[in-house]
Amino acid sequence: MRVNVYASFQEAPRITSVDVSERSISLRWTIKPCSPTHPITGYEVKLADTTKPYVKFTNTSEWTIYNLKPYTKYNVSIRAVKQVGYGVWSIVTTIRTAIAKPLGVPFEIKVSERTSQSITLQWKLEHADLINGPFKGYVIKYTPQGGETKMEEVVCKVVKKCTTHTLTSLRKYTPYSFRVAVMNERLTGPFSTEQHTRTMQDKPNRSPAITTMEPLSSTSILLKWKKVDRDEMNGPFKAYRIFYTPQGRSTDIIDVGDSAIFNLTSLLKYTTYRVTIAAMNEKFVGPQST
């Protein structure tokens, strides 16, 4: 008995065009058929990342692969399919999908006030594989009550080594809202849920301005002053403190409520007094008037 064996060597396809998006790769290729009697019936496209490769069949010389991971390297090779068998695989081409918007969201945001003008934030990010691009860092969005939103970037190279940051130069004794998002080199992901805290108290920014200091009798002086605005108190208002010093003697102090007028009594007769006023919040006394 005689058996005829036919050998048909088919060269590998040559990839001529590669188009990538965030989640797809489009390929085109050419090939030189080796025999008109054994035509090419289709192609197998093999795709692999770090997992098990899979093979798809197509009867055209182009193919688009969908549902891929953003910013991921894939190894692609192609071979011809003929009635008498398979051609050789093409040289492996490594292709990376495009950068996409991060999907990971920072969570367990903790905010703690440090000073009257600084607040420290801490957060976590578990799914580093959802950054979808080269990691750049984080961005913090923070807004003072009644003010404009600002953003500050926390740039670093290691995902889990920069999950804490202190914001400085904030407004004193002011409620703030905070949100955090992860960044890759091109895009910013969704922001975390909003967190709130208030900066600490501090000394009032300015002193009351005395407008009137008028003797009413030999033992009393009428004082009037312009109040300090509440947004300059840097804490809950407590009182106005009056400092009055008779010439050559020690200073006396008296605290008055939320008023802009007060009658100092029981003073020494025919005596020169130096009088100043300061605003007070629950923790601090502000500067004295001049």
SVG drawing of the C-alpha trace seen along z (x, -y; Angstrom):
<svg xmlns="http://www.w3.org/2000/svg" viewBox="-24 -115 33 117">
<polyline fill="none" stroke="black" stroke-width="0.4" points="0.0,0.0 1.3,-3.4 0.5,-6.5 1.0,-10.0 2.0,-12.6 1.7,-16.3 3.7,-18.9 2.7,-22.5 4.8,-25.0 2.9,-28.2 4.9,-31.2 3.6,-33.3 1.4,-36.4 2.9,-39.8 1.1,-42.3 0.8,-45.6 -1.5,-47.7 -2.2,-47.9 -4.9,-50.3 -5.4,-50.3 -8.1,-51.8 -8.6,-51.5 -10.3,-48.1 -9.7,-46.8 -6.9,-46.0 -7.5,-46.0 -5.1,-44.1 -4.5,-43.9 -2.0,-41.6 -0.8,-40.3 0.4,-36.9 1.9,-35.3 0.0,-32.1 2.4,-29.2 0.2,-27.1 -2.9,-27.9 -4.1,-24.3 -4.2,-24.6 -5.9,-27.9 -6.0,-29.6 -9.4,-29.2 -8.9,-31.5 -6.6,-32.6 -6.1,-31.9 -5.3,-34.9 -3.7,-34.0 -3.9,-36.6 -2.3,-36.3 -1.6,-38.6 -0.4,-37.1 -3.2,-34.5 -3.9,-31.5 -3.8,-32.5 -6.9,-32.1 -7.3,-31.6 -9.9,-33.0 -10.7,-32.1 -11.4,-34.6 -11.8,-34.2 -10.6,-37.7 -7.2,-39.3 -8.3,-41.7 -9.6,-41.3 -10.7,-43.4 -10.4,-42.0 -12.7,-43.6 -13.3,-43.6 -9.6,-43.9 -8.1,-45.5 -6.8,-49.1 -3.1,-49.8 -2.3,-46.1 0.4,-44.3 -0.9,-41.6 1.2,-39.2 -0.4,-38.6 0.5,-36.1 -1.3,-34.9 -1.2,-31.8 -2.9,-30.7 -5.5,-27.9 -5.6,-25.6 -7.4,-22.5 -4.2,-20.6 -3.3,-22.0 -1.8,-25.1 0.9,-27.6 3.5,-28.7 2.8,-31.3 3.9,-34.8 6.6,-36.5 4.9,-37.5 4.0,-41.2 3.6,-42.9 0.8,-45.5 -0.4,-47.6 -3.9,-48.9 -4.4,-52.6 -4.6,-54.5 -8.1,-54.8 -9.8,-56.7 -9.0,-55.0 -11.8,-53.0 -10.4,-52.5 -11.9,-54.8 -10.0,-55.7 -11.9,-54.6 -11.8,-54.7 -11.0,-58.4 -10.0,-59.8 -9.5,-63.5 -8.0,-65.0 -7.3,-68.6 -3.7,-69.4 -3.6,-73.1 -5.8,-76.1 -4.6,-76.0 -3.8,-72.4 -5.6,-69.1 -4.2,-65.6 -6.0,-63.1 -5.5,-59.3 -7.0,-56.8 -6.7,-53.4 -6.7,-52.1 -7.0,-48.3 -7.3,-47.8 -4.1,-49.1 -5.0,-47.1 -7.8,-49.5 -5.6,-52.6 -5.6,-51.8 -2.3,-53.6 1.0,-54.6 0.4,-55.6 0.9,-59.3 -0.5,-59.9 -3.7,-61.3 -5.6,-64.5 -7.4,-66.0 -10.4,-68.3 -11.2,-70.5 -13.8,-73.3 -14.2,-75.7 -17.7,-76.5 -18.9,-79.3 -15.6,-79.4 -14.2,-78.1 -13.0,-74.6 -9.3,-74.0 -7.3,-70.9 -3.9,-69.7 -2.0,-66.9 0.0,-64.3 2.6,-63.0 4.5,-59.8 5.6,-56.6 4.3,-53.8 0.6,-53.4 0.5,-52.5 3.3,-54.8 1.6,-58.1 -1.9,-57.5 -1.5,-60.3 -1.2,-64.0 -1.4,-67.2 -3.1,-70.3 -1.7,-73.6 -2.5,-77.3 -6.2,-76.6 -8.7,-79.1 -8.7,-79.2 -11.7,-77.6 -13.5,-76.9 -15.6,-73.8 -14.1,-72.0 -15.2,-69.2 -12.7,-66.7 -12.7,-64.2 -9.8,-62.1 -9.2,-60.5 -6.4,-58.5 -4.6,-59.7 -2.7,-58.1 -0.4,-60.0 -3.3,-61.3 -6.6,-60.9 -8.2,-61.3 -10.6,-58.7 -13.9,-59.1 -13.7,-61.0 -14.4,-59.4 -17.4,-60.1 -17.2,-63.5 -15.7,-63.9 -16.0,-66.8 -14.1,-68.5 -13.2,-71.9 -9.8,-73.5 -8.9,-74.3 -9.5,-77.6 -6.9,-80.3 -6.5,-83.9 -8.9,-86.4 -7.4,-88.1 -7.8,-91.7 -8.8,-93.9 -11.9,-96.0 -11.5,-99.6 -12.3,-102.1 -14.5,-104.9 -15.3,-106.7 -13.6,-107.1 -15.5,-109.8 -15.3,-110.7 -18.8,-110.7 -17.8,-111.7 -14.7,-111.8 -14.9,-108.0 -16.3,-106.7 -15.5,-106.6 -17.8,-105.7 -16.3,-103.3 -17.6,-102.5 -15.9,-100.3 -16.4,-98.6 -17.0,-94.9 -14.8,-92.2 -16.5,-90.4 -17.5,-86.8 -15.5,-85.3 -12.4,-86.9 -12.9,-85.5 -11.4,-82.1 -13.6,-80.4 -16.9,-80.8 -17.2,-84.3 -16.9,-84.6 -16.5,-88.2 -14.7,-91.5 -11.9,-92.0 -11.2,-95.6 -7.7,-96.4 -7.5,-99.7 -4.4,-100.9 -4.2,-104.0 -0.9,-105.9 1.8,-104.4 -0.3,-101.5 -1.1,-97.9 -3.6,-96.9 -7.2,-95.8 -9.2,-93.6 -13.0,-93.2 -14.8,-91.0 -18.1,-92.2 -20.5,-90.3 -21.4,-90.8 -21.7,-94.6 -20.1,-97.6 -20.5,-99.9 -19.5,-99.8 -19.3,-102.2 -16.1,-101.8 -16.9,-102.8 -15.2,-103.0 -12.1,-104.6 -9.6,-106.8 -10.5,-110.5 -8.6,-112.9 -6.3,-110.1 -5.0,-109.3 -6.0,-105.9 -4.7,-103.8 -7.5,-101.6 -7.4,-98.9 -9.9,-96.2 -9.4,-92.7 -11.8,-90.1 -12.0,-86.6 -13.1,-83.3 -13.5,-80.1 -9.7,-79.5 -7.8,-82.6 -7.6,-86.3 -6.9,-88.4 -4.6,-91.4 -5.4,-94.5 -6.5,-97.7 -4.1,-100.5"/>
</svg>
